[in-house]
Amino acid sequence: MKEFSNPNILTAGSSITDFEILKFFKIEIHQSRPAKIVEVLWSPPLNGWYKCNTDGTSMGNPGPAACAGVFRNYKGEFLGCFAKNLGIANALFAEIMGVIIAIECAFEKNWKQLWLECDSKLVVLAFKSPHVIPWQLKNRWLNCITKIKNMSFCISHIYREGNHCADKLASFGLALNDYAWWNISPIIIREDLDRNRLGLPFFRIC
């Protein structure tokens, strides 16, 4: 039984004994809400566009941190990916760094039609509210904003379940010494890359 602030309102558990006790003391019963299962699909970009899923992770606030990004084309084909160990940082710093490096990589490779996708709503908000950006990253962030003005650019949010590739790669980044780029997909994300490319869903329990 889970107790709320009102002592006369309890959430019923699955135990018959619990149910009988609640009924005996005439306590109002509220059944637990059933779990809602949401299908999460990764979508490829339009023809001519490049999509990068990014993520950042921190093992504390602050703590050991890393970020990552995975680039794919309109067929869902792998184009390259990166991961970077950030030393000690918080989660927001790591998420923002993932986006910054993704924009810098795309600009350098002349991938000028870029769709960024991440599982942090705060990062998406940062493009409209720059006060979100950590002060240490302000100059580098402003340089990225200048770059995307010369690109076709969009950013969107996806649930973590649809961002598995970047999530796993960011966690792997914690074990790196610095920065790494892969032209061939690392084995730790190949299964998720295949699931995304084939349009197979992941599921989120709400």
SERO-4910 file (N, C-alpha, C, O; in steps of 0.05 Angstrom, whole numbers):
BEGIN
 pado doro    nc1    nc2    nc3   cac1   cac2   cac3    cc1    cc2    cc3    oc1    oc2    oc3
  Met    A     17    -24      0      0      0      0     17     25      0     37     26     14
  Lys    A     10     45    -16     25     70    -17      8     91     -4    -15     96    -12
  Glu    A     19    104     16      4    123     32      9    151     21     31    159     15
  Phe    A    -13    167     19    -12    194     10    -16    213     34    -18    203     57
  Ser    A    -16    239     29    -18    259     51    -45    256     65    -47    262     89
  Asn    A    -66    247     51    -92    243     64    -92    214     74    -91    195     59
  Pro    A    -93    210    101    -91    183    112   -115    166    106   -113    141    110
  Asn    A   -137    178     96   -160    161     89   -161    153     60   -180    140     52
  Ile    A   -141    161     45   -141    153     17   -115    138     11    -93    149     14
  Leu    A   -117    113      4    -94     96     -1    -96     84    -29   -118     80    -39
  Thr    A    -73     78    -40    -73     63    -65    -72     34    -59    -54     24    -45
  Ala    A    -91     19    -70    -93    -10    -64    -71    -25    -78    -64    -20   -101
  Gly    A    -59    -44    -64    -40    -62    -76    -54    -86    -87    -79    -87    -88
  Ser    A    -39   -106    -95    -51   -130   -107    -58   -151    -87    -70   -172    -94
  Ser    A    -51   -147    -62    -55   -167    -41    -85   -168    -32    -96   -147    -26
  Ile    A    -97   -192    -31   -124   -194    -21   -125   -187      8   -145   -175     17
  Thr    A   -104   -193     23   -104   -185     51   -105   -155     55   -120   -145     71
  Asp    A    -89   -141     38    -90   -112     39   -118   -102     34   -128    -84     48
  Phe    A   -131   -113     14   -158   -105      7   -178   -109     29   -194    -92     35
  Glu    A   -176   -132     43   -194   -138     65   -190   -119     88   -209   -111    101
  Ile    A   -165   -113     94   -159    -94    116   -170    -67    110   -183    -54    127
  Leu    A   -166    -57     86   -177    -31     78   -207    -30     80   -218    -10     90
  Lys    A   -220    -51     71   -249    -52     72   -259    -53    101   -279    -40    107
  Phe    A   -245    -67    118   -253    -70    146   -253    -43    160   -271    -36    176
  Phe    A   -232    -27    154   -230      0    167   -244     21    151   -242     45    157
  Lys    A   -259     13    130   -275     31    114   -258     54    102   -266     78    102
  Ile    A   -234     47     93   -216     66     81   -222     67     51   -224     47     37
  Glu    A   -224     91     40   -230     95     12   -207     83     -5   -183     88      1
  Ile    A   -214     68    -26   -194     55    -42   -192     68    -70   -213     72    -83
  His    A   -168     73    -78   -163     83   -105   -144     63   -119   -122     59   -110
  Gln    A   -154     51   -140   -137     32   -155   -114     47   -169   -117     69   -178
  Ser    A    -91     34   -169    -68     45   -183    -74     48   -213    -87     32   -225
  Arg    A    -63     70   -224    -67     75   -253    -52     54   -268    -29     48   -263
  Pro    A    -65     42   -289    -51     23   -305    -28     36   -320    -31     59   -328
  Ala    A     -7     22   -325     16     32   -340      8     37   -369     -7     22   -381
  Lys    A     18     59   -379     13     66   -407     38     60   -424     59     69   -417
  Ile    A     35     45   -445     57     37   -461     57     54   -487     37     53   -502
  Val    A     78     69   -492     80     86   -515    101     75   -535    123     68   -527
  Glu    A     93     72   -560    111     63   -580    129     86   -589    120    108   -596
  Val    A    156     81   -589    175    102   -596    190     93   -621    203     72   -621
  Leu    A    188    109   -642    201    102   -667    222    123   -674    218    147   -672
  Trp    A    246    114   -684    265    132   -695    258    137   -724    252    118   -739
  Ser    A    259    162   -733    252    168   -760    277    179   -775    291    195   -765
  Pro    A    281    170   -800    303    180   -816    297    209   -826    273    216   -826
  Pro    A    317    224   -834    312    251   -845    303    249   -874    302    228   -886
  Leu    A    296    272   -885    289    274   -913    314    269   -930    336    272   -921
  Asn    A    309    262   -955    331    258   -974    348    284   -976    337    306   -980
  Gly    A    374    281   -973    392    304   -974    399    315   -947    417    331   -944
  Trp    A    384    306   -926    389    315   -899    406    295   -884    408    272   -892
  Tyr    A    418    304   -863    434    287   -845    422    290   -817    416    312   -807
  Lys    A    419    267   -804    408    268   -777    429    258   -757    443    239   -761
  Cys    A    430    273   -735    449    266   -714    434    264   -688    422    283   -678
  Asn    A    434    240   -676    423    237   -649    445    241   -629    467    228   -631
  Thr    A    441    258   -609    461    264   -590    452    257   -562    428    255   -556
  Asp    A    471    254   -544    465    249   -516    488    257   -499    511    258   -508
  Gly    A    483    262   -473    504    267   -454    497    252   -428    474    248   -422
  Thr    A    518    244   -414    513    230   -389    533    240   -368    555    248   -374
  Ser    A    524    239   -343    541    247   -320    535    228   -297    512    223   -290
  Met    A    556    218   -285    553    199   -262    553    214   -236    567    206   -217
  Gly    A    539    237   -235    538    253   -211    530    281   -219    525    286   -242
  Asn    A    529    299   -200    521    327   -206    538    347   -190    529    358   -171
  Pro    A    563    351   -199    575    339   -223    588    312   -217    589    303   -194
  Gly    A    598    300   -239    612    274   -236    625    268   -263    624    284   -281
  Pro    A    637    244   -266    649    236   -292    628    238   -314    605    228   -311
  Ala    A    634    251   -335    615    257   -356    626    252   -384    650    252   -388
  Ala    A    607    247   -403    615    243   -431    591    250   -448    568    252   -439
  Cys    A    596    254   -474    575    259   -493    580    243   -519    602    232   -523
  Ala    A    560    242   -536    563    226   -561    543    236   -582    523    250   -575
  Gly    A    548    228   -606    529    234   -628    532    213   -650    554    203   -655
  Val    A    510    207   -663    509    187   -684    496    199   -709    473    208   -708
  Phe    A    511    200   -731    501    211   -756    490    190   -775    503    169   -778
  Arg    A    467    195   -787    455    177   -807    442    193   -830    436    216   -827
  Asn    A    438    179   -853    427    193   -876    397    185   -878    385    173   -860
  Tyr    A    385    193   -901    356    190   -904    348    160   -907    324    154   -904
  Lys    A    367    143   -912    361    114   -913    365    101   -885    361     77   -882
  Gly    A    373    117   -866    380    106   -840    407     93   -839    414     79   -820
  Glu    A    423     98   -859    450     86   -861    470    102   -843    469    127   -841
  Phe    A    487     87   -830    507     99   -812    528    115   -828    538    105   -848
  Leu    A    534    139   -819    554    156   -832    578    160   -815    600    166   -825
  Gly    A    575    159   -789    597    164   -771    586    171   -743    563    178   -740
  Cys    A    603    169   -723    594    176   -696    618    184   -679    641    179   -686
  Phe    A    613    198   -658    634    207   -640    626    203   -611    602    200   -604
  Ala    A    646    202   -594    642    203   -565    665    218   -553    687    217   -563
  Lys    A    660    231   -531    681    247   -518    678    246   -488    656    250   -477
  Asn    A    700    240   -475    701    241   -446    705    271   -438    723    284   -448
  Leu    A    688    280   -420    688    309   -412    700    314   -385    699    336   -375
  Gly    A    710    293   -373    721    297   -346    698    299   -326    679    284   -327
  Ile    A    700    319   -308    679    323   -288    660    345   -297    669    367   -302
  Ala    A    634    339   -299    614    358   -308    587    348   -300    584    326   -291
  Asn    A    567    366   -302    540    357   -296    526    348   -322    537    350   -344
  Ala    A    501    339   -319    487    327   -342    481    348   -364    483    342   -387
  Leu    A    473    372   -356    466    393   -375    491    400   -392    489    402   -416
  Phe    A    514    403   -379    539    409   -393    544    387   -414    551    393   -437
  Ala    A    541    362   -406    546    339   -424    527    339   -448    535    335   -470
  Glu    A    501    345   -442    481    345   -464    488    368   -484    487    364   -508
  Ile    A    494    391   -473    500    414   -491    525    409   -507    527    416   -531
  Met    A    546    397   -495    570    391   -509    565    371   -532    578    374   -553
  Gly    A    547    352   -528    541    334   -550    530    348   -574    537    342   -596
  Val    A    512    368   -569    501    384   -591    522    401   -604    523    403   -629
  Ile    A    539    414   -588    560    431   -599    578    416   -617    584    424   -640
  Ile    A    587    393   -608    606    376   -624    592    367   -650    605    365   -671
  Ala    A    567    359   -648    552    350   -671    550    372   -692    554    367   -716
  Ile    A    544    396   -684    543    419   -703    570    424   -715    572    429   -739
  Glu    A    591    424   -699    618    429   -709    626    407   -729    638    413   -750
  Cys    A    620    382   -723    627    360   -741    612    363   -768    624    360   -789
  Ala    A    586    368   -766    570    370   -791    580    394   -808    581    391   -832
  Phe    A    586    416   -795    596    439   -810    623    433   -824    627    440   -847
  Glu    A    640    420   -809    667    413   -820    664    394   -844    680    395   -863
  Lys    A    645    375   -843    641    355   -864    623    365   -886    617    351   -905
  Asn    A    614    391   -884    597    403   -904    570    390   -905    557    389   -927
  Trp    A    561    379   -883    533    367   -881    515    390   -872    508    393   -849
  Lys    A    508    407   -892    495    432   -886    464    430   -882    451    450   -876
  Gln    A    453    406   -885    425    403   -879    423    383   -855    423    359   -859
  Leu    A    422    395   -832    425    379   -807    401    379   -790    389    400   -784
  Trp    A    393    355   -781    371    351   -762    384    339   -737    394    317   -738
  Leu    A    383    354   -715    392    344   -689    369    333   -674    347    345   -674
  Glu    A    373    311   -660    352    300   -643    365    290   -617    386    277   -617
  Cys    A    352    297   -594    363    289   -568    340    284   -549    317    291   -555
  Asp    A    346    272   -526    325    265   -507    324    285   -484    311    279   -464
  Ser    A    336    308   -488    335    329   -467    318    352   -478    326    366   -497
  Lys    A    295    357   -465    278    380   -473    292    406   -467    287    426   -480
  Leu    A    309    406   -446    323    430   -438    342    439   -460    346    463   -465
  Val    A    355    420   -473    373    426   -495    358    438   -519    367    457   -531
  Val    A    335    426   -525    318    438   -547    310    466   -540    311    484   -557
  Leu    A    303    471   -514    296    498   -505    319    518   -508    315    541   -512
  Ala    A    344    508   -505    367    525   -505    370    541   -531    382    563   -531
  Phe    A    359    531   -553    361    545   -578    343    570   -579    346    588   -595
  Lys    A    324    571   -561    306    594   -558    313    611   -533    308    635   -532
  Ser    A    325    598   -513    332    611   -488    361    606   -482    367    588   -466
  Pro    A    379    622   -493    408    617   -489    418    619   -461    440    611   -455
  His    A    401    630   -443    410    632   -415    414    604   -402    426    602   -381
  Val    A    403    584   -415    406    556   -406    435    547   -408    443    529   -393
  Ile    A    450    558   -427    477    548   -433    496    554   -410    497    577   -401
  Pro    A    511    534   -401    531    539   -380    551    560   -389    559    560   -413
  Trp    A    560    577   -371    578    599   -378    603    589   -392    614    603   -409
  Gln    A    613    566   -384    638    556   -396    636    551   -426    656    550   -440
  Leu    A    611    547   -435    607    540   -463    595    563   -480    589    559   -503
  Lys    A    592    586   -468    579    608   -482    591    615   -509    577    616   -529
  Asn    A    618    619   -510    631    627   -535    629    605   -556    623    611   -579
  Arg    A    633    581   -548    631    558   -567    603    555   -577    598    549   -600
  Trp    A    583    560   -559    555    558   -567    548    580   -587    535    574   -607
  Leu    A    557    604   -582    552    626   -601    564    621   -628    553    628   -649
  Asn    A    588    608   -629    600    601   -654    583    580   -669    581    582   -694
  Cys    A    571    562   -654    553    542   -667    527    556   -677    518    548   -699
  Ile    A    517    575   -663    493    589   -673    500    603   -699    483    604   -717
  Thr    A    523    615   -701    532    627   -726    534    607   -748    526    613   -771
  Lys    A    544    583   -742    546    562   -762    519    554   -773    515    551   -797
  Ile    A    500    549   -755    474    539   -764    458    560   -779    438    553   -793
  Lys    A    465    585   -777    452    606   -793    459    602   -823    445    612   -840
  Asn    A    481    588   -828    489    582   -855    482    554   -864    493    543   -883
  Met    A    464    542   -848    456    514   -854    425    513   -854    412    531   -845
  Ser    A    415    491   -866    387    484   -861    387    467   -836    400    446   -835
  Phe    A    373    476   -815    377    464   -789    350    461   -774    333    479   -776
  Cys    A    347    439   -760    325    436   -742    333    418   -718    352    403   -721
  Ile    A    319    421   -696    325    404   -673    299    394   -662    279    408   -662
  Ser    A    298    370   -652    274    358   -640    281    341   -616    303    333   -612
  His    A    260    335   -601    262    318   -578    252    290   -584    233    287   -599
  Ile    A    265    270   -573    256    242   -575    259    230   -548    278    236   -533
  Tyr    A    241    212   -541    244    198   -515    269    182   -515    279    173   -536
  Arg    A    279    177   -491    305    163   -488    304    135   -502    324    126   -513
  Glu    A    281    123   -502    278     96   -514    284     96   -544    292     76   -555
  Gly    A    280    119   -556    286    122   -585    314    133   -590    322    137   -613
  Asn    A    329    138   -569    355    150   -571    377    131   -561    398    140   -552
  His    A    371    105   -563    389     85   -551    418     86   -562    437     83   -547
  Cys    A    421     91   -588    448     91   -600    465    112   -587    488    106   -578
  Ala    A    455    137   -585    471    158   -574    475    154   -544    496    160   -533
  Asp    A    454    143   -531    456    138   -502    478    118   -495    494    123   -477
  Lys    A    478     96   -510    499     76   -505    527     86   -511    546     80   -497
  Leu    A    529    102   -532    555    112   -540    565    133   -520    589    134   -514
  Ala    A    547    149   -509    555    168   -488    565    153   -463    585    161   -451
  Ser    A    552    132   -456    561    116   -433    589    104   -438    606    103   -421
  Phe    A    593     95   -463    619     84   -471    640    106   -470    663    100   -464
  Gly    A    632    130   -475    651    153   -475    664    157   -448    686    169   -446
  Leu    A    651    148   -427    662    151   -400    689    136   -397    706    143   -380
  Ala    A    693    115   -413    717     99   -412    739    109   -430    761     98   -430
  Leu    A    733    130   -446    753    140   -465    772    159   -450    766    169   -429
  Asn    A    795    164   -463    813    184   -452    806    212   -460    810    231   -445
  Asp    A    795    215   -485    788    242   -494    765    240   -515    742    235   -508
  Tyr    A    772    243   -541    752    244   -562    758    221   -582    781    214   -587
  Ala    A    736    209   -592    739    188   -613    718    192   -634    695    199   -628
  Trp    A    726    186   -659    707    186   -682    709    159   -695    731    148   -699
  Trp    A    686    148   -703    684    122   -717    672    126   -744    651    138   -747
  Asn    A    685    116   -765    674    114   -792    658     89   -796    641     87   -813
  Ile    A    664     68   -780    650     43   -780    636     40   -753    648     46   -732
  Ser    A    611     33   -753    595     33   -729    607     15   -707    614     -8   -713
  Pro    A    610     25   -683    619      8   -661    600    -15   -655    575    -11   -658
  Ile    A    610    -37   -647    593    -61   -643    572    -56   -622    551    -69   -623
  Ile    A    577    -39   -603    558    -35   -581    532    -22   -590    512    -23   -575
  Ile    A    531     -9   -613    507      4   -622    495     -9   -648    475      1   -658
  Arg    A    508    -30   -658    500    -40   -684    471    -52   -683    456    -48   -702
  Glu    A    464    -65   -662    437    -77   -660    416    -55   -660    396    -57   -674
  Asp    A    421    -33   -645    402    -11   -644    401      4   -671    379     12   -679
  Leu    A    424      6   -684    424     19   -711    407      3   -730    391     14   -746
  Asp    A    409    -24   -729    393    -41   -747    363    -38   -741    347    -37   -759
  Arg    A    356    -38   -715    328    -35   -707    317     -8   -717    294     -7   -728
  Asn    A    332     13   -714    323     39   -724    319     39   -754    299     49   -765
  Arg    A    339     28   -769    338     28   -798    314     12   -809    302     19   -829
  Leu    A    308    -10   -795    285    -27   -803    258    -17   -793    238    -29   -800
  Gly    A    258      5   -778    233     16   -769    221      1   -746    196      2   -741
  Leu    A    237    -14   -731    226    -30   -708    224    -11   -684    242      5   -679
  Pro    A    202    -14   -669    197      5   -647    211     -3   -621    218    -26   -617
  Phe    A    215     17   -604    221     13   -576    196     21   -561    179     35   -572
  Phe    A    194     14   -536    170     19   -520    177     34   -494    196     26   -480
  Arg    A    161     54   -488    164     70   -464    140     65   -446    117     67   -454
  Ile    A    146     58   -420    125     54   -401    121     79   -384    140     88   -371
  Cys    A     98     91   -386     92    117   -372     75    112   -346     69    130   -332
***
